[in-house]
Amino acid sequence: MQMITQTTKNWIKTPLVLWTVISVIAMLAGGYFLAIPRLASAAALTSVQDVLSASAPATLSDHTIQFVTPSGVANNSDFTLTFEAGFDLATDGPIDFNDIDLNTYDSDCTSNVSARTLAATAGADIWGATLSSQVITFDAPTSGTAQIDAGDCVEILIGENATGGASNAQIENPTKAAGAGTADIRSITIGGDFGDSGVAYVAIIEGVTVSVTVEESLSFSIAGVAAGSCTGDTGTPAPVAITTTATTVPFGTIIDTDRFYVGCQLLTLSTNAVDGYQVTAETDTSLRNDGADDNIDSGACDGTCTQSTGDTWATPSNNGFAYFCEEGTNTPCDDAGDATSEYRNFACTGSDNNCDPRTGGEAPVVVMTEAGTASSSTATVHYKLSIDPTQTTGLTYDTIVTYIATGTF
């Protein structure tokens, strides 16, 4: 056995035999590699995403799809976007090349943007974009330099975010299968004969309804004003001021005739009424003594004032009862009756007899008003009185002024 082994080793070491063995091995090896060719492996796309403009079920949405292609897309090849069943690419269109932008960037997906020209059919430096059922196919140019290079970030805009604008067709999201509050995860598969592949996933979920009811608010108050703070009324001699309360304007017993007496009240209003508010004023009688069937006339001021027309009132012998509105915070006094040149009568809504000498049944007149919401708007109403020397004495005359505040919500 040892001699056979030794002889074999010597034979192998012979140069001619050794070359023959090596040659046979090389031929066998070469035959093996020729029989099984080398296959290229497809690359995985990176930075794959699809951003929706609306994620609610069965809602039209734009798509902003991005991915980085390691291999690029050469001329005369293509890539595809396959939308999972449920996406409707035809209900608002259907989608065609006019609804799509194709751009490329550096691999960071932010810099060196380059827009590609799209058409229905590919050509020299022109990409073709066509829809078939759930698949959008992008055919690379037949020639030229508009191919997509290896390492580029590809961006596809579909819908109103594309260059065409608001008239572009959008893709309708699938209806929802999962329960409320749980998203359906849907896919957009990227493939084609360019070799790379990847999948973008989107979440389809109903919107969250946020609601709140703001309670309508309207507050209105009347406050008395001390005599010393009730100033500014016209007349010579200067009017005699009285102190009022929230519910009374007590002129008391008047001895002097042909002289002005005044009392003030502060009106304050707040509201969240978006269309504003108004405060009207009315009486149901003139200053009146029912027992004697006698009235103190509503004044004509210095000649022409009525419930809706203002006038100056500086002459005490022009007797009667009237008012003016002094602006406070936010200037809410109505345009007529907001200064001493605009004294007016209160509208009298009662019978003719109770409103004598004027006709009764008058419409309430606006004292305060603003077009929008108001926060503590204020006005001071000046009540002004002058008694005729012929007025029946020994009687108490009174009336009730009613303010009505109305907000328009």
Phi, psi and omega in degrees: 000320181294324180291319178298317180297317182293318180298318178301315180298319180294322180296318179296326182284349178296130187303317182294318179294317181300316180296322180295317179298316181296320181296317179297316180298317181295319179295318178297318180295316179298321176299323181295313183290329177289328183285330182238096183291161180280129181258139176277136180269136176291144181266151177273132175294151176239166179053042183276128177203157172225116180260123179268147173278340177213132183251002182289149179298148175053036180240140177292138185215147166280156175235132172241101186257133178226146171200155175256127181258117177295330188263336187080174179234108184281161174304146179069016171243188180208167166223157186231152169243117180251112181273132180304149177307138183116322171294133180251108183266004185240341188295333182247018188211264000288170180298133171220187187297338179290341183262008190230141166246139175239116181233158170232155178226175166297173185298347178277356178064019181229335189240159178057056180291143177221120181271139176259146177276131181247149174209178178291332182228139179291152177207197178294119182059020179234130177270143173262142178226117182227152179248133172222107182058248183262006189244127168257124180253130176252108179271126179292160181302155177285337178194173178104198187242018184266013176295172177258125184280156176300135179089356179287151170266123181261134178235130176239120176257127181234124177112211186288347175279351177282168188303329183301328175102205191293341181275356183294146175289147178242172179257133180274130179294155176296159169289168188264138175251322181288163179293166181303132179090353178245127185282145163275130178263119183243154188242152169233112185268133180252125181204209181120178187277004176286345170107329181274162180206158177184174182225132172257137180244141176231153179256124177257118185209145181295151178289159178265118179276117176254124183224151175208141176251121178267121181293136176292138181227142177208120176234141182215133181221153176237131180232146176289158180231133179293151182305319183294343180259359180260087186230167173105350180287148183275161175136150177229125357294172182301141180300151176271121182269147176239163176266134180251170171242184180293336186236359182221148169237085190272089178294339177073203180272120182259128178261315184281129171260168183052041176218144182278138169236138181226149171220148184238150170226145180261124176257132181230132182223139172226143177199152172257019178294116187292334179260016171089196186207171168211150174240121177254160179229144179203158169234160176260352175213165164290175169301117197219146167249108185296321184300319181268358183051051186227141181239151161268122188298147165290133189288155172265006181058226179268022171145325191226003186288142174227194178290339182239356181236127182267161178202164173290160176209085183245354183257111185297333181286349170277090193282162174140197184226129181204183182210166163219160183253122179264126181298142175236230178289131177072012176043064184271352183300140177300152186305318175271126179095026182248016179204169181293348174273004185229044172298141179223162170277156168284139175297136181251117187262357183278201181285165179302319182295318181287339181257007182306136016270001181268163174288140178281188177071026181282149179286141176304147183250139180288129177257314179235144176197147172214153188277342183227202180295158184220141177235105177054049173287138185232150173212148177248121178269125178260114175270129186231138188220139171219129186262134175288139179301338181270000181297136180302129182265168177077007180247153173256126180250136178211164174207163177247121174269124181251123175260132178237117180259128183229124175262145177253104187265000000 
